[in-house]
Amino acid sequence: MTEAFSEHRFLAWLRSRSQTRTGPLKTASLTLGIGDDAAAWDLSGPSCVLIANDAVLEGRHAESGPLIGPQLARKVVRSNVSDLAAMGGEPELFFLSLKLGLGASLADAQAIIETIESECERYGCVLAGGDTVVGDGGLWLSGTLVGRAWSRPCSRSGAQVGDLVVVSGALGGSILGRHLDFEPRIELAEELMRWGPPTAMADISDGLSRDLLNILEASDVGAKLDAASIPIHADAKLLSRQSGRTPLEHALHDGEDFELVFTMSEETWLRLQKDGNSTGALSVIGLVTDERGDLRLSMEVGGEVQPLVAGGFDHGG
């Protein structure tokens, strides 16, 4: 029987190919490829180039309606900025591939580009090019953001046993509106890189449990979370009244929070708390361990340690 598509399994397959294949990119300037929030391209300068790509679809990332164009335009820029923040870098150039549905008007396209330009200005980059097509189906935007690391790129693969697990902001319930109107943690990421840096970092787009597990698998370590320390957004509590799931489950698995989850030594954490500005609330939610297997990701609830099965969003899974 043919296996159904799962984004998580597909990305794992891609990572394994990129680690075993040889060729020009293996020995050239691509220092980080498939497996992180952005690729890293070393230009033999004081820092390296970061390249991120993210796409948004009508009906998947936002419901159809008169504001769909500007909503998706704002999201495609900010989600890419969030990816660069998670890698420890700032944006410079944005490229847009725009697919309009049949019957789209010139005004529809212009509203999208005006929003893209406004968002780029907000985050210190420029719309530098792209492509536009018209075809069957709904609106589709794919953005490629080119930026530069503040120092070295912060990948997912550097977490060390004994590191603290830290998140920014409060989590869960983003579908009530924050998934379309969030603020990428670019200023916080810059501060973390200056005072840290973190040993590993990712943005929370697919869900805390899933994005943290990505870090743990890339670093070949485990983590034990403290359920009582996980910051829960008011939206998660509101959504739980409708869903029948607990606020904690929403905080762990909902995704689209676009906060940061990172690992950091206790020494670095104490220095950050003493000397940093802490742009945005930070919460220590667990500890990196040497566990593998079912306990690679676990959570302590009421004094009892339980395996935590990663939820979160998975295209096709």
N, C-alpha and C positions, 0 to 999 in steps of 0.2 A: 504494500500500500504506500502511495506517495505521501510523504510527510507534509503536513500543512505548514505554511510559512509562519515563522516566528522571528520577529526582529532580533531578539536576544540571541537566539541560536545562529541566525544569519550573520550577525556581527562577530560572534565568536569564531565562525568559519572564516570570515574575512581577516580577522586578526591572525589566525593561525597561518593563513596563506602569506600575509605580509611578513611574518616572522621567518618563513622558510624559503621564500622565493629569492633568487638572486637576480641581479641585473643592474642597470644604470642607477636606479633610484636607491638601491641597497647601499651603495658606496658613495653616493653623491651628497648633495646638500640637504636632503630630506631627513631631518634628525628625529622627528616623531611623525608617524603616519596614522594608519587606521587604529582606533582603540581609545583615543582621547577626545576631548571636546573640540579641538582644533589641531591641524597639522602644524609642524614647526619646520621652518626652512632657514637654514643657517647660511647667511651671506658673508661669513667670515668677518663680521663687524663686532661691535660691542654687544649687540643683541641679535636675536633671530626673528624672522618673519613668522607670523601666525596666520593661518588660513582656515576659516570656519565656513561651513555651508549648512543652511537649514531651510526647509521648505514648509509652507503652510497651504492648506487646502480648504476650499469652501465646503461646508458640511462636515468636515472632520475637526477643524480647529476653531470654527465659528459658524453659527447658523446663518443661512441665507437671509438677506434683508437689505434695506437701502444703505446701511452703513458697512456692509461686508468688505468693500474695497479698502477704505481707510483702516478698518479694524485689522485686517490681515496685513496690510502694509506696515502698520505700527508693530505688530507682533513679529513679522519676519526680520525687521531690523533689531528689535530688542532681544529676541532669542539668540541672534548671532552675537550681539554685544555681550550677552550673558555667557556664551561659550568662550569668548576671548577673555572675559574677566576670570573665568574658571581656570584658564591657562596662565594667568598672570600677565596679561597684556592689554594694550589699548588699541582701538580701531583707527584705521586711516582711510581705506578705500572700500566702497560697497558696490557690488555688481548685482543687478537684478535680472532674472529671467522671469518674464511675465506672460502667463497664458490666460487670455480673456475668453469668455464663453461667446458662442454665436449670439449676435444681437447686442453685444456690448457697445456702448456709445463712446465717442471721443471724450465726453465729460467724465465717464467712468474711469477711463485710463488716466486722464489728467489728475483726477482726485487721488488716485493711487500714487502717482509720481510726486505730487505736491506733498503728500504725507511722508513718503520715503525721504524726500529732501529735507523736510522739517525734522524728522527723526535723526537723520544723519548729522544735521547741524547741532542737534541736542547733544549728541555723543561724540562730537569732534571729528567726524569723518565726512567724506564727500561721496555722492553717487557718481561713479566713474565710468559706468557703461552697463551693457547687458544685452538682452534680446526680448522681443515681443512677438507672440504668435496668437492667432485666434483659432479656436476649434471647438469640437463638441465637449459637453460637460461643463462643470463649473469653473470658478476662478481658481487659479493656482499661481503661487509666487514662490520662487526659489532665490534665496539671497546668498551671495558669497561675500564674506567680509575678510579683508586683508588688514592685518595689524602688525604690531611689533611688541615683543616681550619687553617688560621693564628691565628684566635682568636675564634669567634663564627661564624657559617655559616650565610651568608647574604641571607635571603629568599626573596620571592616576596611579603610577606604579612605584611610588616612593615611600609608602606607609611603612613604618617600622613598629615592631612589637614594643609596647610601652607607650606609644603615642596616644594622645587624647583624640577623641572624635568630637568635632565641633560643628555646629550649624549656625547659620545666621537667620534672624527673623523667626516668625511663627509659621507653622505648616498646616496644610490640609484645607479642603473646601474651596480650592481656587476656582472650581468650575462655576461658582456663584458670581464670577466677574473678574477676579484677579488674573485669570489666565489670559485676559485680553488687555489688562491695564496694570502691568507690573513694572517695577523699576530694577533694571539689571544692577547687580552689586559691584559696579566697576570701581567706585571710589573705595569701597571696603577691600576689594581685591588688591588695589594698589597699596593700601595701608598694610595688608597682610604680607605682601611681598617685601615691603620696606622693613617691617619689624620682624618678620619671620625668617625665611618664608615657610609656608606649610610644606610638609613632606609629600602630600598628595592632595588634590582638590578636584571637585567636579561641581557643576551646577545641578540643582534639583529640578529636572524637567520631567523625568519619567517616574519620580517618586523617591522619597528618602531611602527606602529599603532597597530598591533596585539600583539607584545611583551609588549608594554606599557599597553594595555588593560588587559593582563594577570595579571600584577602587580596591576592594579586598582581593578579588580574583586577579587583578592586574599586578598587585603587590605580593601575592601569595601569602597573605596573612588572614587573620580573623578579627572579629570585633564583638564585644559584649556591650550592649546598650542598656541604659537604665531607663525604664519606661516612665518613671516619675520625672525625669529630667527633660523629656522631649517637649519642646514648646509647641503648643496646640493653638492654632488660629481660631478666632471667634467664628469664622465661617465654617470650620470643621464641626464645631458644636452645633451650629444651626443646621448644617446638612445632615448631621446624624439623626436629627428628629424626623427626617424624611426617609433616610436610607435604611435605618435599622442597624447600621454599623456604628461602632463606638467612635468618638472623636479621635482617640488614639489611632485607630485603624485608618481613619482618613488622613491623619498627619503622617503616618508611615508610608502609605501607599498611593495617595491621590495623584501626586505629581503636579507639574505646571506651576509650582511655587516660584521657581527661578531664584531661589535662595542658593547659598553656597554650603556644601558639606566638605569638610577638610580634616586632615590629620595633622597633628603638630606635637612636637615634644613638649613635655611639661615645662621645661626651662624656657622655651620660646614663648609659651603661653603666658607664663608669669611676667616675662619681659614686655609682652604686648599689653598685658593688663596694667603694668606700671607706667609705661611710656607712650603707649599708643592712644589714639583718639577713639578707637572702637566705633567706627562709623557703622551704625546699625547694631542691634542687640545680638550678642553671641552667647550660645549655650553649649557647655560641655555635656555631651549626652552619652559618652561611653569611652571605652578603652580598647586599643588595638591589642589583640592576643595572637598566640601562635596556633590557634585552633584551625582545623580543617574539617572537611566533611560536613555532616549535618549541623555541627556547631560553629561552622565558619562565621555565620552571623547568628547571634543569639541575643536574648533580651532578658533582663532580670525584672520580674514582676512580683512584688510583694515578697521579696527574699528568695524566690524560686527562679532559677535560670532555665529558660525554654528556648529551643531552636526557633528562629524567626525566618519564616519562608518569605522570600522577597516577592512583593506584589508589584504595584506600579503598572505603568502603561507599556504595552508591547505591541507594536504594529503587527497584526496577524496572529499574535499568540494568545 
